[in-house]
Amino acid sequence: MVISLVFIKVRDEESIEEALRRFKHDCERNGILKEIKRREHYVTPAMKRKIKSQEARRKVRKGRRSY
């Protein structure tokens, strides 16, 4: 498990809104929001296998498309 913390120092003459925007951008870049959403609900091992199988089928279907 990787724990990444995001620190933002408010610069001189920088508004709180700008600092908050930089903070959100750094959180998004580090994948923190994605990780929070992933851990929001417990997924049973059976559901993980089912989702993985569905993803594989979707990937195969997408690869068969002709343009």
PDB file of N, H, CA, C and O in Angstrom:
ATOM      1  N   MET A   1       0.842  -1.171   0.000  1.00  0.00           N
ATOM      2  CA  MET A   1       0.000   0.000   0.000  1.00  0.00           C
ATOM      3  C   MET A   1       0.889   1.236   0.000  1.00  0.00           C
ATOM      4  O   MET A   1       1.822   1.350   0.795  1.00  0.00           O
ATOM      5  N   VAL A   2       0.587   2.139  -0.889  1.00  0.00           N
ATOM      6  H   VAL A   2      -0.171   2.046  -1.535  1.00  0.00           H
ATOM      7  CA  VAL A   2       1.366   3.358  -1.008  1.00  0.00           C
ATOM      8  C   VAL A   2       0.556   4.516  -0.444  1.00  0.00           C
ATOM      9  O   VAL A   2      -0.590   4.737  -0.835  1.00  0.00           O
ATOM     10  N   ILE A   3       1.157   5.242   0.468  1.00  0.00           N
ATOM     11  H   ILE A   3       2.088   5.063   0.786  1.00  0.00           H
ATOM     12  CA  ILE A   3       0.504   6.416   1.026  1.00  0.00           C
ATOM     13  C   ILE A   3       1.242   7.635   0.505  1.00  0.00           C
ATOM     14  O   ILE A   3       2.438   7.805   0.738  1.00  0.00           O
ATOM     15  N   SER A   4       0.513   8.472  -0.198  1.00  0.00           N
ATOM     16  H   SER A   4      -0.459   8.334  -0.387  1.00  0.00           H
ATOM     17  CA  SER A   4       1.139   9.687  -0.703  1.00  0.00           C
ATOM     18  C   SER A   4       0.392  10.879  -0.126  1.00  0.00           C
ATOM     19  O   SER A   4      -0.831  10.978  -0.232  1.00  0.00           O
ATOM     20  N   LEU A   5       1.130  11.758   0.471  1.00  0.00           N
ATOM     21  H   LEU A   5       2.123  11.678   0.558  1.00  0.00           H
ATOM     22  CA  LEU A   5       0.543  12.952   1.050  1.00  0.00           C
ATOM     23  C   LEU A   5       0.834  14.130   0.129  1.00  0.00           C
ATOM     24  O   LEU A   5       1.886  14.200  -0.507  1.00  0.00           O
ATOM     25  N   VAL A   6      -0.100  15.029   0.074  1.00  0.00           N
ATOM     26  H   VAL A   6      -0.954  14.972   0.591  1.00  0.00           H
ATOM     27  CA  VAL A   6       0.055  16.205  -0.768  1.00  0.00           C
ATOM     28  C   VAL A   6       0.173  17.418   0.141  1.00  0.00           C
ATOM     29  O   VAL A   6      -0.699  17.678   0.969  1.00  0.00           O
ATOM     30  N   PHE A   7       1.252  18.146  -0.023  1.00  0.00           N
ATOM     31  H   PHE A   7       1.961  17.935  -0.695  1.00  0.00           H
ATOM     32  CA  PHE A   7       1.467  19.364   0.746  1.00  0.00           C
ATOM     33  C   PHE A   7       1.490  20.542  -0.209  1.00  0.00           C
ATOM     34  O   PHE A   7       2.127  20.491  -1.261  1.00  0.00           O
ATOM     35  N   ILE A   8       0.801  21.588   0.160  1.00  0.00           N
ATOM     36  H   ILE A   8       0.283  21.629   1.014  1.00  0.00           H
ATOM     37  CA  ILE A   8       0.778  22.810  -0.636  1.00  0.00           C
ATOM     38  C   ILE A   8       1.115  23.967   0.296  1.00  0.00           C
ATOM     39  O   ILE A   8       0.454  24.165   1.316  1.00  0.00           O
ATOM     40  N   LYS A   9       2.127  24.714  -0.052  1.00  0.00           N
ATOM     41  H   LYS A   9       2.663  24.554  -0.881  1.00  0.00           H
ATOM     42  CA  LYS A   9       2.443  25.929   0.700  1.00  0.00           C
ATOM     43  C   LYS A   9       1.831  27.105  -0.048  1.00  0.00           C
ATOM     44  O   LYS A   9       2.043  27.277  -1.249  1.00  0.00           O
ATOM     45  N   VAL A  10       1.077  27.901   0.676  1.00  0.00           N
ATOM     46  H   VAL A  10       0.905  27.762   1.651  1.00  0.00           H
ATOM     47  CA  VAL A  10       0.451  29.068   0.061  1.00  0.00           C
ATOM     48  C   VAL A  10       1.544  30.102  -0.189  1.00  0.00           C
ATOM     49  O   VAL A  10       2.241  30.530   0.731  1.00  0.00           O
ATOM     50  N   ARG A  11       1.674  30.487  -1.440  1.00  0.00           N
ATOM     51  H   ARG A  11       1.108  30.139  -2.187  1.00  0.00           H
ATOM     52  CA  ARG A  11       2.706  31.443  -1.832  1.00  0.00           C
ATOM     53  C   ARG A  11       2.305  32.861  -1.424  1.00  0.00           C
ATOM     54  O   ARG A  11       1.138  33.144  -1.153  1.00  0.00           O
ATOM     55  N   ASP A  12       3.298  33.734  -1.391  1.00  0.00           N
ATOM     56  H   ASP A  12       4.245  33.504  -1.611  1.00  0.00           H
ATOM     57  CA  ASP A  12       3.011  35.141  -1.123  1.00  0.00           C
ATOM     58  C   ASP A  12       2.090  35.687  -2.213  1.00  0.00           C
ATOM     59  O   ASP A  12       2.263  35.389  -3.395  1.00  0.00           O
ATOM     60  N   GLU A  13       1.138  36.466  -1.809  1.00  0.00           N
ATOM     61  H   GLU A  13       0.998  36.708  -0.849  1.00  0.00           H
ATOM     62  CA  GLU A  13       0.214  37.120  -2.725  1.00  0.00           C
ATOM     63  C   GLU A  13      -0.636  36.119  -3.525  1.00  0.00           C
ATOM     64  O   GLU A  13      -1.143  36.458  -4.594  1.00  0.00           O
ATOM     65  N   GLU A  14      -0.793  34.887  -3.011  1.00  0.00           N
ATOM     66  H   GLU A  14      -0.381  34.611  -2.143  1.00  0.00           H
ATOM     67  CA  GLU A  14      -1.628  33.884  -3.674  1.00  0.00           C
ATOM     68  C   GLU A  14      -2.930  33.754  -2.894  1.00  0.00           C
ATOM     69  O   GLU A  14      -2.920  33.662  -1.667  1.00  0.00           O
ATOM     70  N   SER A  15      -4.037  33.746  -3.605  1.00  0.00           N
ATOM     71  H   SER A  15      -4.045  33.820  -4.602  1.00  0.00           H
ATOM     72  CA  SER A  15      -5.325  33.633  -2.922  1.00  0.00           C
ATOM     73  C   SER A  15      -5.554  32.183  -2.488  1.00  0.00           C
ATOM     74  O   SER A  15      -4.922  31.255  -2.994  1.00  0.00           O
ATOM     75  N   ILE A  16      -6.462  32.020  -1.551  1.00  0.00           N
ATOM     76  H   ILE A  16      -6.975  32.773  -1.140  1.00  0.00           H
ATOM     77  CA  ILE A  16      -6.800  30.682  -1.063  1.00  0.00           C
ATOM     78  C   ILE A  16      -7.395  29.847  -2.195  1.00  0.00           C
ATOM     79  O   ILE A  16      -7.150  28.644  -2.277  1.00  0.00           O
ATOM     80  N   GLU A  17      -8.172  30.481  -3.062  1.00  0.00           N
ATOM     81  H   GLU A  17      -8.372  31.459  -2.995  1.00  0.00           H
ATOM     82  CA  GLU A  17      -8.779  29.755  -4.178  1.00  0.00           C
ATOM     83  C   GLU A  17      -7.716  29.164  -5.098  1.00  0.00           C
ATOM     84  O   GLU A  17      -7.842  28.026  -5.551  1.00  0.00           O
ATOM     85  N   GLU A  18      -6.673  29.939  -5.372  1.00  0.00           N
ATOM     86  H   GLU A  18      -6.571  30.864  -5.004  1.00  0.00           H
ATOM     87  CA  GLU A  18      -5.585  29.437  -6.232  1.00  0.00           C
ATOM     88  C   GLU A  18      -4.855  28.290  -5.558  1.00  0.00           C
ATOM     89  O   GLU A  18      -4.519  27.301  -6.208  1.00  0.00           O
ATOM     90  N   ALA A  19      -4.606  28.412  -4.255  1.00  0.00           N
ATOM     91  H   ALA A  19      -4.879  29.216  -3.726  1.00  0.00           H
ATOM     92  CA  ALA A  19      -3.920  27.345  -3.526  1.00  0.00           C
ATOM     93  C   ALA A  19      -4.782  26.082  -3.495  1.00  0.00           C
ATOM     94  O   ALA A  19      -4.270  24.972  -3.638  1.00  0.00           O
ATOM     95  N   LEU A  20      -6.081  26.254  -3.308  1.00  0.00           N
ATOM     96  H   LEU A  20      -6.497  27.156  -3.192  1.00  0.00           H
ATOM     97  CA  LEU A  20      -6.993  25.111  -3.298  1.00  0.00           C
ATOM     98  C   LEU A  20      -7.028  24.432  -4.660  1.00  0.00           C
ATOM     99  O   LEU A  20      -7.088  23.206  -4.744  1.00  0.00           O
ATOM    100  N   ARG A  21      -6.992  25.226  -5.725  1.00  0.00           N
ATOM    101  H   ARG A  21      -6.944  26.223  -5.657  1.00  0.00           H
ATOM    102  CA  ARG A  21      -6.973  24.672  -7.083  1.00  0.00           C
ATOM    103  C   ARG A  21      -5.701  23.849  -7.307  1.00  0.00           C
ATOM    104  O   ARG A  21      -5.751  22.764  -7.888  1.00  0.00           O
ATOM    105  N   ARG A  22      -4.553  24.377  -6.840  1.00  0.00           N
ATOM    106  H   ARG A  22      -4.513  25.258  -6.368  1.00  0.00           H
ATOM    107  CA  ARG A  22      -3.295  23.635  -6.965  1.00  0.00           C
ATOM    108  C   ARG A  22      -3.350  22.342  -6.154  1.00  0.00           C
ATOM    109  O   ARG A  22      -2.862  21.303  -6.601  1.00  0.00           O
ATOM    110  N   PHE A  23      -3.948  22.407  -4.952  1.00  0.00           N
ATOM    111  H   PHE A  23      -4.344  23.251  -4.589  1.00  0.00           H
ATOM    112  CA  PHE A  23      -4.071  21.225  -4.105  1.00  0.00           C
ATOM    113  C   PHE A  23      -4.907  20.147  -4.781  1.00  0.00           C
ATOM    114  O   PHE A  23      -4.524  18.977  -4.799  1.00  0.00           O
ATOM    115  N   LYS A  24      -6.052  20.544  -5.340  1.00  0.00           N
ATOM    116  H   LYS A  24      -6.363  21.495  -5.325  1.00  0.00           H
ATOM    117  CA  LYS A  24      -6.921  19.587  -6.024  1.00  0.00           C
ATOM    118  C   LYS A  24      -6.213  18.963  -7.217  1.00  0.00           C
ATOM    119  O   LYS A  24      -6.338  17.766  -7.473  1.00  0.00           O
ATOM    120  N   HIS A  25      -5.469  19.791  -7.943  1.00  0.00           N
ATOM    121  H   HIS A  25      -5.367  20.764  -7.736  1.00  0.00           H
ATOM    122  CA  HIS A  25      -4.729  19.300  -9.112  1.00  0.00           C
ATOM    123  C   HIS A  25      -3.681  18.265  -8.683  1.00  0.00           C
ATOM    124  O   HIS A  25      -3.538  17.227  -9.330  1.00  0.00           O
ATOM    125  N   ASP A  26      -2.953  18.541  -7.604  1.00  0.00           N
ATOM    126  H   ASP A  26      -3.070  19.384  -7.079  1.00  0.00           H
ATOM    127  CA  ASP A  26      -1.947  17.602  -7.118  1.00  0.00           C
ATOM    128  C   ASP A  26      -2.585  16.303  -6.633  1.00  0.00           C
ATOM    129  O   ASP A  26      -2.042  15.221  -6.855  1.00  0.00           O
ATOM    130  N   CYS A  27      -3.740  16.412  -5.970  1.00  0.00           N
ATOM    131  H   CYS A  27      -4.180  17.292  -5.790  1.00  0.00           H
ATOM    132  CA  CYS A  27      -4.454  15.209  -5.513  1.00  0.00           C
ATOM    133  C   CYS A  27      -4.859  14.352  -6.704  1.00  0.00           C
ATOM    134  O   CYS A  27      -4.716  13.130  -6.677  1.00  0.00           O
ATOM    135  N   GLU A  28      -5.359  14.995  -7.739  1.00  0.00           N
ATOM    136  H   GLU A  28      -5.475  15.988  -7.761  1.00  0.00           H
ATOM    137  CA  GLU A  28      -5.778  14.273  -8.930  1.00  0.00           C
ATOM    138  C   GLU A  28      -4.580  13.621  -9.616  1.00  0.00           C
ATOM    139  O   GLU A  28      -4.663  12.476 -10.061  1.00  0.00           O
ATOM    140  N   ARG A  29      -3.477  14.343  -9.701  1.00  0.00           N
ATOM    141  H   ARG A  29      -3.409  15.273  -9.340  1.00  0.00           H
ATOM    142  CA  ARG A  29      -2.270  13.830 -10.343  1.00  0.00           C
ATOM    143  C   ARG A  29      -1.711  12.622  -9.592  1.00  0.00           C
ATOM    144  O   ARG A  29      -1.199  11.689 -10.211  1.00  0.00           O
ATOM    145  N   ASN A  30      -1.805  12.634  -8.265  1.00  0.00           N
ATOM    146  H   ASN A  30      -2.221  13.392  -7.762  1.00  0.00           H
ATOM    147  CA  ASN A  30      -1.282  11.528  -7.468  1.00  0.00           C
ATOM    148  C   ASN A  30      -2.250  10.360  -7.353  1.00  0.00           C
ATOM    149  O   ASN A  30      -1.900   9.332  -6.773  1.00  0.00           O
ATOM    150  N   GLY A  31      -3.458  10.491  -7.891  1.00  0.00           N
ATOM    151  H   GLY A  31      -3.743  11.326  -8.363  1.00  0.00           H
ATOM    152  CA  GLY A  31      -4.423   9.396  -7.876  1.00  0.00           C
ATOM    153  C   GLY A  31      -5.118   9.208  -6.542  1.00  0.00           C
ATOM    154  O   GLY A  31      -5.659   8.134  -6.279  1.00  0.00           O
ATOM    155  N   ILE A  32      -5.116  10.216  -5.702  1.00  0.00           N
ATOM    156  H   ILE A  32      -4.677  11.089  -5.916  1.00  0.00           H
ATOM    157  CA  ILE A  32      -5.720  10.094  -4.377  1.00  0.00           C
ATOM    158  C   ILE A  32      -7.236   9.973  -4.482  1.00  0.00           C
ATOM    159  O   ILE A  32      -7.835   9.141  -3.801  1.00  0.00           O
ATOM    160  N   LEU A  33      -7.860  10.784  -5.319  1.00  0.00           N
ATOM    161  H   LEU A  33      -7.374  11.460  -5.873  1.00  0.00           H
ATOM    162  CA  LEU A  33      -9.314  10.732  -5.455  1.00  0.00           C
ATOM    163  C   LEU A  33      -9.760   9.399  -6.029  1.00  0.00           C
ATOM    164  O   LEU A  33     -10.778   8.850  -5.606  1.00  0.00           O
ATOM    165  N   LYS A  34      -9.014   8.877  -6.983  1.00  0.00           N
ATOM    166  H   LYS A  34      -8.187   9.322  -7.326  1.00  0.00           H
ATOM    167  CA  LYS A  34      -9.330   7.581  -7.577  1.00  0.00           C
ATOM    168  C   LYS A  34      -9.249   6.476  -6.521  1.00  0.00           C
ATOM    169  O   LYS A  34     -10.094   5.582  -6.478  1.00  0.00           O
ATOM    170  N   GLU A  35      -8.230   6.550  -5.679  1.00  0.00           N
ATOM    171  H   GLU A  35      -7.544   7.276  -5.714  1.00  0.00           H
ATOM    172  CA  GLU A  35      -8.057   5.564  -4.614  1.00  0.00           C
ATOM    173  C   GLU A  35      -9.178   5.657  -3.587  1.00  0.00           C
ATOM    174  O   GLU A  35      -9.651   4.630  -3.100  1.00  0.00           O
ATOM    175  N   ILE A  36      -9.611   6.864  -3.251  1.00  0.00           N
ATOM    176  H   ILE A  36      -9.228   7.699  -3.647  1.00  0.00           H
ATOM    177  CA  ILE A  36     -10.716   7.037  -2.295  1.00  0.00           C
ATOM    178  C   ILE A  36     -11.987   6.425  -2.851  1.00  0.00           C
ATOM    179  O   ILE A  36     -12.700   5.721  -2.136  1.00  0.00           O
ATOM    180  N   LYS A  37     -12.277   6.683  -4.109  1.00  0.00           N
ATOM    181  H   LYS A  37     -11.698   7.255  -4.690  1.00  0.00           H
ATOM    182  CA  LYS A  37     -13.481   6.118  -4.717  1.00  0.00           C
ATOM    183  C   LYS A  37     -13.401   4.600  -4.771  1.00  0.00           C
ATOM    184  O   LYS A  37     -14.409   3.920  -4.580  1.00  0.00           O
ATOM    185  N   ARG A  38     -12.207   4.060  -5.031  1.00  0.00           N
ATOM    186  H   ARG A  38     -11.389   4.613  -5.186  1.00  0.00           H
ATOM    187  CA  ARG A  38     -12.045   2.613  -5.101  1.00  0.00           C
ATOM    188  C   ARG A  38     -12.290   1.965  -3.745  1.00  0.00           C
ATOM    189  O   ARG A  38     -12.840   0.866  -3.680  1.00  0.00           O
ATOM    190  N   ARG A  39     -11.898   2.619  -2.674  1.00  0.00           N
ATOM    191  H   ARG A  39     -11.451   3.513  -2.727  1.00  0.00           H
ATOM    192  CA  ARG A  39     -12.039   2.058  -1.337  1.00  0.00           C
ATOM    193  C   ARG A  39     -13.360   2.411  -0.665  1.00  0.00           C
ATOM    194  O   ARG A  39     -13.596   2.019   0.478  1.00  0.00           O
ATOM    195  N   GLU A  40     -14.212   3.138  -1.355  1.00  0.00           N
ATOM    196  H   GLU A  40     -14.020   3.456  -2.283  1.00  0.00           H
ATOM    197  CA  GLU A  40     -15.458   3.598  -0.757  1.00  0.00           C
ATOM    198  C   GLU A  40     -16.349   2.431  -0.323  1.00  0.00           C
ATOM    199  O   GLU A  40     -16.987   2.494   0.728  1.00  0.00           O
ATOM    200  N   HIS A  41     -16.393   1.361  -1.135  1.00  0.00           N
ATOM    201  H   HIS A  41     -15.874   1.309  -1.988  1.00  0.00           H
ATOM    202  CA  HIS A  41     -17.207   0.191  -0.828  1.00  0.00           C
ATOM    203  C   HIS A  41     -16.351  -1.054  -0.917  1.00  0.00           C
ATOM    204  O   HIS A  41     -15.456  -1.147  -1.758  1.00  0.00           O
ATOM    205  N   TYR A  42     -16.630  -2.015  -0.043  1.00  0.00           N
ATOM    206  H   TYR A  42     -17.357  -1.939   0.640  1.00  0.00           H
ATOM    207  CA  TYR A  42     -15.904  -3.280  -0.076  1.00  0.00           C
ATOM    208  C   TYR A  42     -16.385  -4.093  -1.261  1.00  0.00           C
ATOM    209  O   TYR A  42     -17.589  -4.247  -1.468  1.00  0.00           O
ATOM    210  N   VAL A  43     -15.456  -4.609  -2.033  1.00  0.00           N
ATOM    211  H   VAL A  43     -14.479  -4.485  -1.865  1.00  0.00           H
ATOM    212  CA  VAL A  43     -15.780  -5.456  -3.171  1.00  0.00           C
ATOM    213  C   VAL A  43     -15.300  -6.863  -2.853  1.00  0.00           C
ATOM    214  O   VAL A  43     -14.120  -7.088  -2.587  1.00  0.00           O
ATOM    215  N   THR A  44     -16.230  -7.801  -2.886  1.00  0.00           N
ATOM    216  H   THR A  44     -17.189  -7.618  -3.103  1.00  0.00           H
ATOM    217  CA  THR A  44     -15.892  -9.186  -2.559  1.00  0.00           C
ATOM    218  C   THR A  44     -14.999  -9.760  -3.653  1.00  0.00           C
ATOM    219  O   THR A  44     -14.999  -9.267  -4.781  1.00  0.00           O
ATOM    220  N   PRO A  45     -14.238 -10.802  -3.320  1.00  0.00           N
ATOM    221  CA  PRO A  45     -13.381 -11.419  -4.344  1.00  0.00           C
ATOM    222  C   PRO A  45     -14.178 -11.918  -5.553  1.00  0.00           C
ATOM    223  O   PRO A  45     -13.692 -11.851  -6.682  1.00  0.00           O
ATOM    224  N   ALA A  46     -15.388 -12.414  -5.328  1.00  0.00           N
ATOM    225  H   ALA A  46     -15.783 -12.469  -4.411  1.00  0.00           H
ATOM    226  CA  ALA A  46     -16.209 -12.885  -6.443  1.00  0.00           C
ATOM    227  C   ALA A  46     -16.572 -11.730  -7.368  1.00  0.00           C
ATOM    228  O   ALA A  46     -16.545 -11.879  -8.590  1.00  0.00           O
ATOM    229  N   MET A  47     -16.910 -10.586  -6.793  1.00  0.00           N
ATOM    230  H   MET A  47     -16.932 -10.465  -5.800  1.00  0.00           H
ATOM    231  CA  MET A  47     -17.241  -9.420  -7.607  1.00  0.00           C
ATOM    232  C   MET A  47     -16.015  -8.924  -8.365  1.00  0.00           C
ATOM    233  O   MET A  47     -16.127  -8.487  -9.510  1.00  0.00           O
ATOM    234  N   LYS A  48     -14.836  -8.990  -7.728  1.00  0.00           N
ATOM    235  H   LYS A  48     -14.745  -9.345  -6.798  1.00  0.00           H
ATOM    236  CA  LYS A  48     -13.605  -8.579  -8.409  1.00  0.00           C
ATOM    237  C   LYS A  48     -13.378  -9.434  -9.645  1.00  0.00           C
ATOM    238  O   LYS A  48     -13.028  -8.916 -10.706  1.00  0.00           O
ATOM    239  N   ARG A  49     -13.578 -10.758  -9.511  1.00  0.00           N
ATOM    240  H   ARG A  49     -13.862 -11.178  -8.650  1.00  0.00           H
ATOM    241  CA  ARG A  49     -13.406 -11.653 -10.661  1.00  0.00           C
ATOM    242  C   ARG A  49     -14.421 -11.341 -11.751  1.00  0.00           C
ATOM    243  O   ARG A  49     -14.087 -11.343 -12.936  1.00  0.00           O
ATOM    244  N   LYS A  50     -15.662 -11.074 -11.352  1.00  0.00           N
ATOM    245  H   LYS A  50     -15.934 -11.072 -10.390  1.00  0.00           H
ATOM    246  CA  LYS A  50     -16.720 -10.773 -12.316  1.00  0.00           C
ATOM    247  C   LYS A  50     -16.397  -9.489 -13.075  1.00  0.00           C
ATOM    248  O   LYS A  50     -16.541  -9.435 -14.296  1.00  0.00           O
ATOM    249  N   ILE A  51     -15.965  -8.463 -12.357  1.00  0.00           N
ATOM    250  H   ILE A  51     -15.848  -8.508 -11.365  1.00  0.00           H
ATOM    251  CA  ILE A  51     -15.618  -7.181 -12.985  1.00  0.00           C
ATOM    252  C   ILE A  51     -14.435  -7.356 -13.926  1.00  0.00           C
ATOM    253  O   ILE A  51     -14.417  -6.803 -15.026  1.00  0.00           O
ATOM    254  N   LYS A  52     -13.445  -8.129 -13.486  1.00  0.00           N
ATOM    255  H   LYS A  52     -13.459  -8.577 -12.592  1.00  0.00           H
ATOM    256  CA  LYS A  52     -12.262  -8.367 -14.314  1.00  0.00           C
ATOM    257  C   LYS A  52     -12.648  -9.090 -15.605  1.00  0.00           C
ATOM    258  O   LYS A  52     -12.135  -8.774 -16.678  1.00  0.00           O
ATOM    259  N   SER A  53     -13.557 -10.062 -15.493  1.00  0.00           N
ATOM    260  H   SER A  53     -13.974 -10.319 -14.622  1.00  0.00           H
ATOM    261  CA  SER A  53     -14.024 -10.789 -16.662  1.00  0.00           C
ATOM    262  C   SER A  53     -14.783  -9.863 -17.613  1.00  0.00           C
ATOM    263  O   SER A  53     -14.599  -9.936 -18.828  1.00  0.00           O
ATOM    264  N   GLN A  54     -15.626  -8.999 -17.069  1.00  0.00           N
ATOM    265  H   GLN A  54     -15.775  -8.939 -16.082  1.00  0.00           H
ATOM    266  CA  GLN A  54     -16.370  -8.058 -17.897  1.00  0.00           C
ATOM    267  C   GLN A  54     -15.429  -7.094 -18.614  1.00  0.00           C
ATOM    268  O   GLN A  54     -15.623  -6.785 -19.790  1.00  0.00           O
ATOM    269  N   GLU A  55     -14.412  -6.622 -17.899  1.00  0.00           N
ATOM    270  H   GLU A  55     -14.255  -6.872 -16.944  1.00  0.00           H
ATOM    271  CA  GLU A  55     -13.426  -5.718 -18.505  1.00  0.00           C
ATOM    272  C   GLU A  55     -12.710  -6.410 -19.661  1.00  0.00           C
ATOM    273  O   GLU A  55     -12.488  -5.809 -20.712  1.00  0.00           O
ATOM    274  N   ALA A  56     -12.348  -7.685 -19.457  1.00  0.00           N
ATOM    275  H   ALA A  56     -12.528  -8.173 -18.603  1.00  0.00           H
ATOM    276  CA  ALA A  56     -11.644  -8.436 -20.505  1.00  0.00           C
ATOM    277  C   ALA A  56     -12.534  -8.588 -21.736  1.00  0.00           C
ATOM    278  O   ALA A  56     -12.075  -8.406 -22.863  1.00  0.00           O
ATOM    279  N   ARG A  57     -13.828  -8.925 -21.516  1.00  0.00           N
ATOM    280  H   ARG A  57     -14.201  -9.072 -20.600  1.00  0.00           H
ATOM    281  CA  ARG A  57     -14.752  -9.064 -22.638  1.00  0.00           C
ATOM    282  C   ARG A  57     -14.912  -7.738 -23.381  1.00  0.00           C
ATOM    283  O   ARG A  57     -14.946  -7.714 -24.612  1.00  0.00           O
ATOM    284  N   ARG A  58     -15.009  -6.643 -22.641  1.00  0.00           N
ATOM    285  H   ARG A  58     -14.982  -6.662 -21.642  1.00  0.00           H
ATOM    286  CA  ARG A  58     -15.153  -5.319 -23.252  1.00  0.00           C
ATOM    287  C   ARG A  58     -13.918  -4.982 -24.085  1.00  0.00           C
ATOM    288  O   ARG A  58     -14.018  -4.416 -25.174  1.00  0.00           O
ATOM    289  N   LYS A  59     -12.750  -5.345 -23.547  1.00  0.00           N
ATOM    290  H   LYS A  59     -12.669  -5.805 -22.663  1.00  0.00           H
ATOM    291  CA  LYS A  59     -11.502  -5.065 -24.255  1.00  0.00           C
ATOM    292  C   LYS A  59     -11.435  -5.847 -25.571  1.00  0.00           C
ATOM    293  O   LYS A  59     -10.996  -5.319 -26.593  1.00  0.00           O
ATOM    294  N   VAL A  60     -11.876  -7.111 -25.537  1.00  0.00           N
ATOM    295  H   VAL A  60     -12.233  -7.540 -24.708  1.00  0.00           H
ATOM    296  CA  VAL A  60     -11.868  -7.944 -26.743  1.00  0.00           C
ATOM    297  C   VAL A  60     -12.832  -7.370 -27.774  1.00  0.00           C
ATOM    298  O   VAL A  60     -12.502  -7.269 -28.956  1.00  0.00           O
ATOM    299  N   ARG A  61     -14.041  -6.989 -27.311  1.00  0.00           N
ATOM    300  H   ARG A  61     -14.308  -7.071 -26.351  1.00  0.00           H
ATOM    301  CA  ARG A  61     -15.012  -6.401 -28.227  1.00  0.00           C
ATOM    302  C   ARG A  61     -14.482  -5.115 -28.855  1.00  0.00           C
ATOM    303  O   ARG A  61     -14.680  -4.862 -30.043  1.00  0.00           O
ATOM    304  N   LYS A  62     -13.819  -4.324 -28.055  1.00  0.00           N
ATOM    305  H   LYS A  62     -13.658  -4.529 -27.090  1.00  0.00           H
ATOM    306  CA  LYS A  62     -13.278  -3.059 -28.550  1.00  0.00           C
ATOM    307  C   LYS A  62     -12.174  -3.322 -29.577  1.00  0.00           C
ATOM    308  O   LYS A  62     -12.038  -2.575 -30.546  1.00  0.00           O
ATOM    309  N   GLY A  63     -11.383  -4.386 -29.367  1.00  0.00           N
ATOM    310  H   GLY A  63     -11.493  -4.992 -28.579  1.00  0.00           H
ATOM    311  CA  GLY A  63     -10.315  -4.721 -30.294  1.00  0.00           C
ATOM    312  C   GLY A  63     -10.814  -5.259 -31.615  1.00  0.00           C
ATOM    313  O   GLY A  63     -10.123  -5.149 -32.627  1.00  0.00           O
ATOM    314  N   ARG A  64     -12.018  -5.847 -31.624  1.00  0.00           N
ATOM    315  H   ARG A  64     -12.579  -5.936 -30.802  1.00  0.00           H
ATOM    316  CA  ARG A  64     -12.583  -6.413 -32.845  1.00  0.00           C
ATOM    317  C   ARG A  64     -13.201  -5.376 -33.757  1.00  0.00           C
ATOM    318  O   ARG A  64     -13.481  -5.654 -34.923  1.00  0.00           O
ATOM    319  N   ARG A  65     -13.416  -4.173 -33.227  1.00  0.00           N
ATOM    320  H   ARG A  65     -13.189  -3.947 -32.280  1.00  0.00           H
ATOM    321  CA  ARG A  65     -14.031  -3.120 -34.039  1.00  0.00           C
ATOM    322  C   ARG A  65     -13.185  -2.807 -35.267  1.00  0.00           C
ATOM    323  O   ARG A  65     -11.956  -2.785 -35.204  1.00  0.00           O
ATOM    324  N   SER A  66     -13.856  -2.567 -36.367  1.00  0.00           N
ATOM    325  H   SER A  66     -14.855  -2.585 -36.418  1.00  0.00           H
ATOM    326  CA  SER A  66     -13.123  -2.143 -37.569  1.00  0.00           C
ATOM    327  C   SER A  66     -13.517  -0.714 -37.889  1.00  0.00           C
ATOM    328  O   SER A  66     -14.688  -0.344 -37.797  1.00  0.00           O
ATOM    329  N   TYR A  67     -12.571   0.051 -38.249  1.00  0.00           N
ATOM    330  H   TYR A  67     -11.620  -0.250 -38.324  1.00  0.00           H
ATOM    331  CA  TYR A  67     -12.796   1.476 -38.513  1.00  0.00           C
ATOM    332  C   TYR A  67     -12.707   1.779 -39.975  1.00  0.00           C
ATOM    333  O   TYR A  67     -12.870   2.930 -40.379  1.00  0.00           O
TER     334      TYR A  67
END
